[in-house]
Amino acid sequence: MIGRFAAQAPLLACCLVYCRSLSAIDLYGPWALFSITLMSYSYLRLRIRRWLRHPALRLLLIVLIVLDTVHVLHIASRQHAASLQKPPRNTKRIYIASQHWNTAQVLRDRWNDALVNLVQQLGSENVFISIFESGSYDDTKDALRELDEALGELKVERSIILSDVSHKDEIEKQPTEHGWIKTPAGDTELRRIPFLSNLRNEVLKPLHVRSESGERFDTILFLNDVVFSTIDVLNLLDTNGGSYAAACSLDFANWPYYYDTFALRDSSGHETVSQTWPYFRSSASRYAMEHFEPVPVASCWNGMVAMPAEAFLGKDPLRFRGISDSLAASHLEGSECCLIHADNPASATKGVWMNPNVRVGYNVMAYEKANLRHATMSTLEMYTSIWYNRILRWATTPVFKEWTVEKRVKKWKAKTKGQEPGVYCLINEMQVIFERGWKHV
């Protein structure tokens, strides 16, 4: 079919050249182009119809339908079994780390109560809570003071820091050696990712102080401003039998579209093919997702993450970071929540895993839909989702986006002799802080 169409391409090209050479080109040229395009489309449609009537293709489609039907029925049984699993009782000491900015609503809606319930389940003696609030302009500080009072009644050891330094204060500082960038408009502005990395590292400071005094923690639980439950946390901690360099949940702000596209990469280091189930391009990640098993990924964060505390301690401890300013100047950026996995040697040995059975939400509605919907996902929805994912994988490729990134990194390396282990984290963006949030430039 392609060969026969290609044979007619010169004729179509000649027609187009002729039409473009008309004296009344401005009037007739667009119509001629439209007519030729319509002719080409009609020809292709005719050939495709004949192709679809071919017995071999019909047989292939029948085989795919049968195999997919068996596959979907198996997935449905796995989904039901996953919903019945109960997490084991936690026996580890947990360091809970969280940062907040303008999160008063979710704190009062669910977060504060959920954290108190979690502490009661884990045992006050088994947790330390570190929270850093950074210059909110809503009622976040008062909401955290209420939480502090509730945790005090439980005699929970904690560090809750409420900072008065706002985004405006930060961007009005004189640019320092690191973390600032000259934008295409010629302005020197504060980069978003190094700024966030510094905040995340602030939350970890009590861990280092207490560890130096001999206190031991098994796991760090990073909690975003998400709606979650105690069962969610226990399931997350038990991901892959408790063996992981990192274990992440799935997060939603608008079900059924997962939220954290910036940090999630499949087992091959690619972005997801779509924001809906089963999400992934790589076969290893997609297979595990479809079977509701721990999903091997190169990176994830997605609202709630558990990592062994030892990775952040010792002689060469992990720290959150952004890419270098010189690389960011190439109009590239990478999430600190992805780069932490690229920097972690344990990622290659113990793996980074996303738990498909742990779903958190950035609002109550998203959380409830994600968790109620999980129990009633129909076989038809599974069937259509699998085909949607398949068509996207056949029709799209990450090669061009990744080639753009790799080309810029290669040019940067040649110029600076620098190294960046988290190239798969990078995207073609430049992100800076402004008074009310952050923006692309």
Secondary structure, DSSP 8 states (H G I E B T S, - for coil): -HHHHHHHHHHHHHHHHHHHTSTTHHHHHHHHHHHHHHHHHHHHHHHHHHHHT-HHHHHHHHHHHHHHHHHHHHHHHHHHHHHH-------S-EEEEEEESS-HHHIIIIIHHHHHHHHHHH-GGGEEEEEEEE--SSSHHHHHHHHHHHHHHTT-EEEEEEE---HHHHHTS---SSSEEE-TTS-EEEBHHHHHHHHHHHHHHHHHHHHHTT---SEEEEE-S-B--HHHHHHHHTGGGG--SEEEEEEEEETTEES-TTT-EETTS---S-SSTT--SSHHHHHHHHTTS-EEEEE--TTEEEEEGGGGSSSS--------HHHHTTT-EE-HHHHHHHH-THHHHT-EEEEEEEEEESSHHHHHHHHHHHHT--HHHHHHHHHHHHHHHHH--SHHHHHHHHHHHHHHHHHH----TTGGGEES--EEEETTEEEE-
